[in-house]
Amino acid sequence: MKTAITEMFGIQHPIIQGGMHYVGFAELASAVSNAGGLGIITGLTQKTPELLAKEIARCRDMTDKPFGVNLTFLPTFAAPPYPEYIAAIREGGVKIVETAGRSPEQYMPALKAAGIKVIHKCTSVRHSLKAEAIGCDAVSVDGFECGGHPGEDDMPNMILLPRAAEELKIPFVASGGMADARSLVAALAMGAQGMNMGTRFIATKEAPVHDNVKNALVKASELDTRLIMRALRNTERVLTNAKVEKLIEIEREKGKDLKIADIMDQVAGVYPKVMIDGDMDAGAWSCGMMVGLIHDIPSVKELIDRIMADAEQIIRGRLTGFLDGTVETVSPAVHKVA
Ligand SMILES: Cc1cc2nc3c(=O)[nH]c(=O)nc-3n(C[C@H](O)[C@H](O)[C@H](O)COP(=O)(O)O)c2cc1C
């Protein structure tokens, strides 16, 4: 399949693996890139720019295909040394950066001077337009369904994607709730040039996380995510567990007076405990609503090949079948792709 995104990033399939804290290591990024998608290393999971440089080198050893690095601009006063992280990316020869969180405006000159293509992930049309205005090459439009930070507008992709298509001149991919071929074809129909998946890629053989995490994703339903930290205007969608329910109870009690200090026990230092140790009750960690569509743990290549094969069947069979009036001859299996 050829779209503006496959052409921009030099990849075979219009599928991107979004940056994920303590998941986006070289193992996963290289597996996605080797399977024809765009794998992304999560920059800030590497505690220093030197460690990021090593992770980039490790990824380069595992793939000769393009891959990217995620740089998340956190709402914090003690900012990580972003210029040094960008230097590690530049010196590592990485040509694609996924930015997220705050606007990357301040860092655009450095990224552009290094010949890096920037895809900014954002949750609204206005932020997408801002990204376009400051010179981003593409946008990852992240709907309310997404794992991680859906923003404060609560706009699902059914509305957000066609609205983005109405306003944007630069290409965009659909992010949030993307699970399979049905998501991809729907996203393309709504004006996107590809899709970005987070949660789905955690339940793959190559994702370097504890098996407990993968099994929890297979077991969970679409009803099992919760929104937390709304009162802090830092809303995050997470998988529920005992600590998350406790956190929600604290939020209810404190209301508008909630401070981050009130919920430290539920949100601080959680990722290594969950992803490395497999302690599923360690606290709050990001997970998208599409978790209800995860039924297996394939290899990344199996997942991507299946998505692309099923997408072709949906387009050539089901959709063309509707136009030709022959839809009853189309395999019902298409409705149930995994
Ligand atoms: C466990 C987890 C950790 C994540 N960490 C980050 C991160 O550090 N930076 C970032 O920009 N996005 C992060 N995300 C968001 C993903 O990159 C992606 O935008 C999101 O998962 C898309 O929604 P989906 O989960 O419905 O596919 C994370 C998502 C998950 C599930």
The ligand as an SDF file (V2000), in Angstrom:
LIG
                    3D

 31 33  0  0  0  0  0  0  0  0999 V2000
    1.9220    1.7350   27.9480 C   0  0  0  0  0  0  0  0  0  0  0  0
    1.8980    2.9700   27.1030 C   0  0  0  0  0  0  0  0  0  0  0  0
    2.8930    3.9330   27.2670 C   0  0  0  0  0  0  0  0  0  0  0  0
    2.8920    5.0860   26.4720 C   0  0  0  0  0  0  0  0  0  0  0  0
    3.9130    5.9860   26.6140 N   0  0  0  0  0  0  0  0  0  0  0  0
    3.9800    7.0720   25.7780 C   0  0  0  0  0  0  0  0  0  0  0  0
    5.0820    7.9680   25.8400 C   0  0  0  0  0  0  0  0  0  0  0  0
    5.9900    7.8210   26.6550 O   0  0  0  0  0  0  0  0  0  0  0  0
    5.0800    9.0140   24.9670 N   0  0  0  0  0  0  0  0  0  0  0  0
    4.0870    9.2000   24.0540 C   0  0  0  0  0  0  0  0  0  0  0  0
    4.1560   10.1470   23.2610 O   0  0  0  0  0  0  0  0  0  0  0  0
    3.0250    8.3610   23.9790 N   0  0  0  0  0  0  0  0  0  0  0  0
    2.9490    7.3060   24.8030 C   0  0  0  0  0  0  0  0  0  0  0  0
    1.8970    6.4270   24.7000 N   0  0  0  0  0  0  0  0  0  0  0  0
    0.8650    6.6650   23.6740 C   0  0  0  0  0  0  0  0  0  0  0  0
    1.1230    5.8620   22.3850 C   0  0  0  0  0  0  0  0  0  0  0  0
    2.2770    6.2810   21.7260 O   0  0  0  0  0  0  0  0  0  0  0  0
   -0.0450    5.9800   21.3970 C   0  0  0  0  0  0  0  0  0  0  0  0
   -0.2160    7.3270   21.0210 O   0  0  0  0  0  0  0  0  0  0  0  0
   -1.3430    5.4680   21.9580 C   0  0  0  0  0  0  0  0  0  0  0  0
   -1.1260    4.2670   22.6460 O   0  0  0  0  0  0  0  0  0  0  0  0
   -2.3580    5.2520   20.8530 C   0  0  0  0  0  0  0  0  0  0  0  0
   -3.5450    4.7300   21.3520 O   0  0  0  0  0  0  0  0  0  0  0  0
   -3.8720    3.1470   21.3900 P   0  0  0  0  0  0  0  0  0  0  0  0
   -3.2320    2.6730   22.6420 O   0  0  0  0  0  0  0  0  0  0  0  0
   -5.3540    3.1070   21.4140 O   0  0  0  0  0  0  0  0  0  0  0  0
   -3.2530    2.5220   20.1810 O   0  0  0  0  0  0  0  0  0  0  0  0
    1.8620    5.2870   25.5140 C   0  0  0  0  0  0  0  0  0  0  0  0
    0.8580    4.3260   25.3760 C   0  0  0  0  0  0  0  0  0  0  0  0
    0.8630    3.1760   26.1370 C   0  0  0  0  0  0  0  0  0  0  0  0
   -0.2380    2.1690   25.9460 C   0  0  0  0  0  0  0  0  0  0  0  0
  1  2  1  0
  2  3  1  0
  2 30  2  0
  3  4  2  0
  4  5  1  0
  4 28  1  0
  5  6  2  0
  6  7  1  0
  6 13  1  0
  7  8  2  0
  7  9  1  0
  9 10  1  0
 10 11  2  0
 10 12  1  0
 12 13  2  0
 13 14  1  0
 14 15  1  0
 14 28  1  0
 15 16  1  0
 16 17  1  0
 16 18  1  0
 18 19  1  0
 18 20  1  0
 20 21  1  0
 20 22  1  0
 22 23  1  0
 23 24  1  0
 24 25  2  0
 24 26  1  0
 24 27  1  0
 28 29  2  0
 29 30  1  0
 30 31  1  0
M  END
$$$$
